[in-house]
């Protein structure tokens, strides 16, 4: 007698099981930690900016910003009173099988616990028009991608709305070309002025469609500010736009100076022949994100 093994039975044996409780625990931990500790690339960028500023007002403001994140870390208090909406990014290996319940429920439970245990401000309204605070900073804003492998790369990025409100998206025409993209990025930052608490980090998405380009811009903020797009064309554009943004003279907290932005990160996607979407997601100097691999 021949025993036939169906393909899905073979695949099931190769699956790695992860209990969703591990996701809850990691999200809880990172919600707290990311609100207390500034990423190393942002710290170094702020310190470099302080060395480059020659105006006394800009120097003083950057001194206070640096002192603030140092106190937050030593005293274990939030870097900013706006502890943000919990933006959660999941890169899920296609060989992973979650057990123990719903993945999204597990993420939200982690946010609920983290914001409660960490005494972090709950900023989420149940309804955008009728309002009403949910009381626990849920639901999280979850972005999930399926990738090769048997691991889960989990990133928690709390995003405040002082900077989020200054972000913009435009469905540019292909005829507007590269100059149209540059003009839109620069106009968006200039219009934002002091509102997003500069120095800022500018995430730019180009291509895709209406919804994907906005997600692309936000994911660009997760890249270290001292990194460059691997494509030399976009790496050069990042450097050019950073120089032009800093030449605006908005400066730290809008009081003037050499440092309006700490970095410009650009990501792109293929797009339709008739379009050239562009999104600019602005983040304040408290650009928080933390990643764990499970």
C-alpha positions in Angstrom: 0.0 0.0 0.0 1.4 3.4 -1.0 0.9 6.3 1.5 0.4 9.5 -0.4 1.5 12.7 1.3 -0.2 15.8 0.1 1.9 18.9 -0.5 0.2 20.9 2.3 1.1 18.2 4.7 4.8 18.6 3.9 4.5 22.3 4.2 2.8 22.0 7.6 5.7 20.1 9.0 8.1 22.9 8.0 6.0 25.6 9.6 7.4 27.4 12.7 4.8 28.0 15.4 4.8 31.2 17.3 2.4 31.8 20.2 0.8 35.2 19.8 1.5 35.8 23.5 5.1 36.5 22.4 3.8 39.2 20.1 1.8 40.8 23.0 4.8 40.8 25.3 7.1 42.3 22.7 4.6 45.0 21.7 4.0 45.9 25.4 7.7 46.2 26.1 8.5 48.2 23.0 5.6 50.6 23.4 7.2 51.7 26.7 10.8 51.5 25.7 10.3 53.4 22.4 8.7 56.3 24.3 11.5 56.6 26.8 14.6 56.0 24.6 15.4 57.9 21.4 17.0 55.8 18.6 20.8 56.1 18.4 20.7 57.5 14.9 18.5 60.4 16.0 20.7 61.1 19.0 23.8 61.3 16.9 22.0 63.5 14.3 20.9 66.0 17.0 24.4 66.1 18.5 25.9 66.7 15.0 23.3 69.5 14.4 24.4 71.1 17.7 28.0 71.2 16.6 27.1 72.8 13.3 24.8 75.5 14.6 26.4 78.9 15.1 23.4 80.9 16.3 22.9 81.2 20.1 19.1 80.6 19.9 19.4 77.5 17.8 22.3 76.2 20.0 20.2 76.8 23.2 17.2 75.0 21.8 19.2 72.0 20.6 20.9 71.9 24.1 17.4 71.7 25.7 16.3 69.0 23.2 19.4 66.9 24.0 18.9 67.4 27.7 15.2 66.4 27.4 16.0 63.0 25.8 18.8 62.4 28.3 16.4 63.1 31.2 13.7 60.9 29.7 16.1 58.0 29.6 17.6 58.5 33.0 14.3 59.2 34.8 12.3 56.7 32.7 9.7 59.3 31.6 8.3 59.9 28.1 10.5 62.0 25.7 7.3 63.8 24.6 3.9 64.3 26.2 2.3 63.1 22.9 3.1 59.4 23.1 1.4 59.0 19.7 -0.7 56.5 17.9 0.9 53.0 18.0 2.0 52.3 14.4 2.9 48.6 14.3 4.8 47.1 11.3 4.9 43.3 10.9 7.1 41.5 8.4 5.8 37.9 8.7 7.8 35.0 7.4 5.6 32.8 5.1 6.7 29.8 7.1 5.3 31.1 10.4 2.1 29.8 11.9 0.6 31.8 14.8 -1.0 29.9 17.6 -3.0 30.9 20.7 -5.4 33.4 19.2 -5.7 36.3 16.8 -2.5 38.1 15.8 -4.2 41.5 15.6 -5.9 41.0 18.9 -2.5 40.1 20.4 -0.9 43.3 19.0 -3.7 45.4 20.4 -3.4 43.7 23.8 0.3 44.6 23.8 -0.5 48.2 23.1 -3.2 48.3 25.8 -0.9 46.9 28.4 2.1 49.0 27.3 0.3 52.3 27.4 -1.4 51.4 30.7 1.7 50.0 32.5 3.9 52.7 31.2 1.6 55.5 32.2 1.7 56.8 28.6 -0.9 59.2 27.3 -3.9 57.6 25.6 -4.6 59.7 22.5 -6.9 57.5 20.3 -10.4 58.7 19.6 -13.0 56.0 18.8 -14.7 58.0 16.1 -12.9 60.7 14.1 -16.0 63.0 14.0 -18.0 62.2 17.1 -14.8 61.6 19.1 -14.7 59.7 22.5 -11.4 58.4 23.8 -10.9 54.6 23.7 -9.0 54.9 27.0 -6.2 52.5 26.2 -4.6 53.9 23.0 -6.1 51.1 20.9 -6.7 50.2 18.2 -3.1 50.1 16.8 -2.5 51.0 13.2 -1.1 47.7 11.9 0.8 47.2 8.6 1.6 43.5 7.8 3.7 42.2 5.0 4.5 38.6 4.1 8.2 37.9 3.5 10.3 34.8 3.0 11.5 32.9 6.1 10.3 31.7 9.5 10.8 34.8 11.6 8.7 37.9 12.5 10.2 41.3 12.3 8.2 43.5 14.6 8.6 47.3 14.7 6.7 49.7 17.0 6.7 53.3 15.9 4.6 55.7 18.1 3.6 58.7 15.9 2.5 62.0 17.4 0.1 64.2 15.5 1.9 67.6 15.8 4.0 66.3 12.9 1.5 63.9 11.4 -0.9 66.8 10.8 1.8 68.6 8.7 2.1 65.6 6.3 0.7 65.7 2.7 0.0 63.6 -0.3 -0.3 64.7 -4.0 -1.2 62.8 -7.1 1.3 64.5 -9.4 1.1 64.1 -13.2 4.1 62.5 -14.9 4.6 65.7 -16.9 5.5 67.5 -13.6 8.6 65.3 -13.5 11.4 65.4 -10.9 11.0 69.1 -10.4 7.4 68.7 -9.4 8.4 66.2 -6.8 11.1 68.5 -5.4 8.7 71.4 -5.3 6.1 69.4 -3.5 8.5 68.1 -0.8 9.9 71.6 -0.2 6.5 73.3 -0.2 5.2 70.8 2.3 8.1 71.3 4.8 8.0 75.1 4.3 4.2 75.2 4.9 4.7 73.1 8.1 7.1 75.7 9.5 7.5 75.4 13.3 4.4 73.2 13.8 6.0 69.8 13.7 8.7 70.7 16.3 11.8 70.9 14.0 14.4 69.6 13.4 12.2 67.1 11.6 12.8 63.8 9.8 11.1 63.8 6.3 9.8 60.5 5.0 9.0 60.5 1.3 7.1 58.0 -0.8 7.1 58.1 -4.6 5.0 55.8 -6.8 2.6 53.0 -6.2 -1.0 54.3 -5.9 -2.9 56.6 -3.5 -2.9 54.3 -0.5 0.5 52.6 -1.0 2.4 55.9 -1.4 1.4 57.1 2.0 2.4 53.8 3.6 5.7 54.1 1.8 6.4 57.5 3.2 5.8 56.4 6.7 8.0 53.3 6.3 10.7 55.6 5.1 10.8 57.1 8.5 11.9 53.8 10.0 15.2 54.0 8.1 18.2 55.5 10.0 18.6 59.2 9.1 22.3 58.6 8.4 21.5 55.9 5.7 20.9 56.4 2.0 18.6 54.8 -0.5 20.6 52.0 -2.3 19.6 53.5 -5.6 22.2 56.3 -6.4 19.5 58.4 -8.1 17.3 58.5 -5.0 20.3 58.7 -2.7 21.4 61.9 -4.5 17.8 63.2 -4.3 17.8 62.6 -0.5 21.0 64.7 -0.1 19.7 67.5 -2.4 16.4 67.8 -0.6 18.0 67.7 2.8 20.3 70.6 1.8 17.4 72.6 0.3 15.2 72.0 3.4 17.9 73.2 5.7 18.4 76.2 3.5 14.9 77.3 4.4 16.2 78.6 7.7 13.2 77.5 9.8 15.6 76.0 12.3 15.2 74.3 15.6 11.6 74.8 16.9 11.1 77.4 14.1 13.4 80.1 15.6 15.9 80.0 12.7 19.1 78.2 12.1 20.9 75.7 9.9 19.0 72.6 11.0 15.4 72.3 9.9 15.7 68.6 9.1 17.9 65.8 10.5 17.3 63.6 7.4 15.3 63.0 4.3 14.5 59.3 3.5 12.9 58.4 0.2 11.4 55.1 -0.9 9.8 54.4 -4.2 7.5 51.8 -6.0 6.6 51.2 -9.6 3.5 53.1 -10.6 0.9 53.5 -13.4 1.8 55.1 -16.7 -0.6 58.0 -16.0 0.5 58.8 -12.5 3.3 59.9 -10.2 2.0 59.8 -6.6 4.1 61.5 -3.9 3.6 61.5 -0.2 5.5 63.4 2.5 5.3 62.1 6.0 6.9 64.6 8.5 8.2 63.4 11.9 9.4 65.6 14.7 12.9 65.2 16.2 11.3 62.6 18.5 11.2 60.0 15.7 10.6 56.9 17.8 10.8 53.4 16.6 12.1 50.1 18.0 12.4 46.7 16.3 12.6 43.1 17.5 13.0 39.8 15.5 11.1 36.9 16.9 
